[in-house]
Amino acid sequence: MKKTTTPTAPRLALFSDFVRRVYQFEIESPDGEILAIEMRDVTADELYDATRDVKSPQPPFKDTFAKTADGTVIRELNYDDPAYLRALEIHRQKIMAAQIMKAWTATVPGETREEQIQQVMDLPAWVFIGLWKMVEWLITASEERIKNRPFRAVGSPAPEGV
């Protein structure tokens, strides 16, 4: 006889269920060593704060001018400049590093925030990418982790098969 299990019904979440926690992840180094990494929940404000920690690059000016809708003549910006495009790549990496630092419980060396961000960016790629995937896991509510339930009024029975 085949035993069937009935999934337990979810309980109604309370605000107090969502306390901030520290999670332990494992990452395997290229030589096979398993390392434990502790990451904590971050708030949306902390994520945006990490973004504010990093100054955006500014594109250089072109040698051409354009007129705005009101007739003002302005110098055009060169958004295709190779140095500017590289600065954008570095900017994105710095934001990732700053967000990693918001979640990672480790103390990152460096006297200034900028030095600490650079320390994280200078980690081997397998570490940086692994840390970033941990942050993504903490800040993303993936489809697999959210169940889409059919709508029903509170207190009414669930439809068959749900």
C-alpha positions as CSV (number, residue, x, y, z in Angstrom):
1,M,0.0,0.0,0.0
2,K,1.4,3.4,-1.0
3,K,1.4,6.0,1.8
4,T,0.4,9.5,0.8
5,T,1.3,12.5,2.8
6,T,-0.8,15.5,3.1
7,P,1.1,18.8,3.0
8,T,0.6,20.9,6.0
9,A,-1.4,24.0,5.5
10,P,0.5,27.2,5.9
11,R,-0.1,29.1,9.0
12,L,-0.9,32.8,8.9
13,A,2.3,34.7,9.3
14,L,2.7,37.3,12.1
15,F,4.8,40.4,11.9
16,S,7.0,38.9,14.6
17,D,7.8,35.9,12.2
18,F,10.0,38.2,10.2
19,V,12.8,38.9,12.6
20,R,16.2,39.5,11.1
21,R,18.4,36.5,11.2
22,V,21.9,35.3,10.4
23,Y,22.3,32.5,7.9
24,Q,25.3,30.2,7.4
25,F,26.2,29.3,3.8
26,E,28.9,27.0,2.6
27,I,31.2,27.6,-0.3
28,E,33.7,25.2,-1.8
29,S,37.1,26.6,-2.8
30,P,38.7,25.4,-6.0
31,D,40.9,23.1,-4.0
32,G,37.9,21.5,-2.3
33,E,38.0,23.2,1.1
34,I,34.5,23.9,2.5
35,L,34.2,27.3,4.1
36,A,31.3,28.6,6.2
37,I,30.1,32.1,5.5
38,E,27.7,34.0,7.7
39,M,25.3,36.5,6.1
40,R,22.6,38.4,7.8
41,D,19.2,39.6,6.5
42,V,19.4,43.2,5.1
43,T,16.6,45.7,4.9
44,A,15.6,47.4,1.7
45,D,17.0,50.6,3.1
46,E,20.4,49.0,3.7
47,L,20.4,47.8,0.1
48,Y,19.7,51.3,-1.2
49,D,22.2,52.7,1.3
50,A,24.9,50.5,-0.2
51,T,24.0,52.0,-3.6
52,R,24.3,55.5,-2.2
53,D,27.8,54.6,-0.9
54,V,29.1,54.4,-4.4
55,K,29.5,57.6,-6.5
56,S,28.2,57.2,-10.1
57,P,30.6,58.0,-12.9
58,Q,29.9,60.9,-15.2
59,P,30.2,60.6,-19.0
60,P,32.6,63.0,-20.7
61,F,31.5,65.7,-23.1
62,K,31.5,65.4,-26.8
63,D,32.8,68.1,-29.1
64,T,29.3,68.6,-30.4
65,F,26.3,70.7,-29.2
66,A,22.6,70.3,-29.3
67,K,19.5,72.4,-28.7
68,T,17.0,71.5,-26.0
69,A,13.2,71.8,-26.5
70,D,13.3,75.4,-25.1
71,G,16.2,76.4,-27.5
72,T,19.0,76.3,-25.0
73,V,22.3,75.1,-26.5
74,I,24.0,72.4,-24.5
75,R,27.2,70.3,-25.0
76,E,26.4,66.7,-25.6
77,L,27.5,63.9,-23.4
78,N,29.5,60.9,-24.7
79,Y,27.7,57.8,-23.3
80,D,29.7,55.6,-25.7
81,D,33.2,56.6,-24.4
82,P,35.2,53.4,-23.7
83,A,36.6,54.9,-20.4
84,Y,33.0,55.8,-19.3
85,L,31.7,52.3,-20.2
86,R,34.5,50.7,-18.1
87,A,33.8,53.1,-15.2
88,L,30.1,51.9,-15.4
89,E,31.3,48.3,-15.1
90,I,33.4,49.2,-12.1
91,H,30.5,51.1,-10.6
92,R,28.2,48.1,-10.8
93,Q,30.9,45.9,-9.1
94,K,31.3,48.5,-6.4
95,I,27.6,48.4,-5.7
96,M,27.7,44.6,-5.5
97,A,30.6,44.8,-3.1
98,A,28.9,47.4,-0.9
99,Q,25.7,45.2,-0.8
100,I,27.8,42.1,0.1
101,M,29.3,44.1,2.9
102,K,25.9,45.0,4.3
103,A,25.0,41.3,4.6
104,W,28.4,39.7,5.4
105,T,29.1,39.4,9.1
106,A,32.9,39.3,8.5
107,T,35.0,42.4,9.3
108,V,36.4,43.7,6.1
109,P,39.8,45.4,6.4
110,G,40.2,49.0,5.4
111,E,40.0,52.4,7.1
112,T,37.4,53.9,4.8
113,R,34.3,52.5,3.2
114,E,35.9,52.9,-0.2
115,E,39.0,50.9,0.9
116,Q,36.7,48.2,2.2
117,I,34.7,48.0,-1.0
118,Q,37.9,47.7,-2.9
119,Q,39.0,44.8,-0.6
120,V,35.8,42.9,-1.4
121,M,36.3,43.6,-5.2
122,D,39.8,42.3,-5.0
123,L,38.7,38.9,-3.7
124,P,39.2,36.0,-6.1
125,A,36.3,35.8,-8.6
126,W,34.9,32.5,-7.1
127,V,34.6,34.2,-3.7
128,F,33.1,37.5,-5.0
129,I,30.6,35.7,-7.2
130,G,29.8,33.2,-4.4
131,L,29.2,36.0,-1.9
132,W,27.0,37.8,-4.4
133,K,24.9,34.7,-5.0
134,M,24.4,34.5,-1.2
135,V,23.2,38.1,-1.1
136,E,20.9,37.5,-4.1
137,W,19.4,34.5,-2.2
138,L,18.8,36.7,0.9
139,I,17.2,39.6,-1.1
140,T,15.2,37.7,-3.7
141,A,11.8,36.2,-3.2
142,S,12.0,33.6,-6.0
143,E,9.1,31.9,-7.6
144,E,10.1,28.7,-5.9
145,R,9.9,30.3,-2.5
146,I,6.5,32.0,-3.0
147,K,3.5,29.8,-3.5
148,N,0.7,31.2,-5.6
149,R,-2.5,30.1,-4.0
150,P,-5.9,30.6,-5.6
151,F,-7.9,33.4,-4.1
152,R,-10.5,32.5,-1.6
153,A,-12.2,34.4,1.2
154,V,-10.7,34.1,4.6
155,G,-12.3,31.2,6.4
156,S,-13.8,29.5,3.3
157,P,-12.7,26.0,2.4
158,A,-10.0,25.4,-0.1
159,P,-11.0,24.1,-3.5
160,E,-10.4,20.5,-4.2
161,G,-6.8,19.7,-5.1
162,V,-5.4,22.8,-3.5
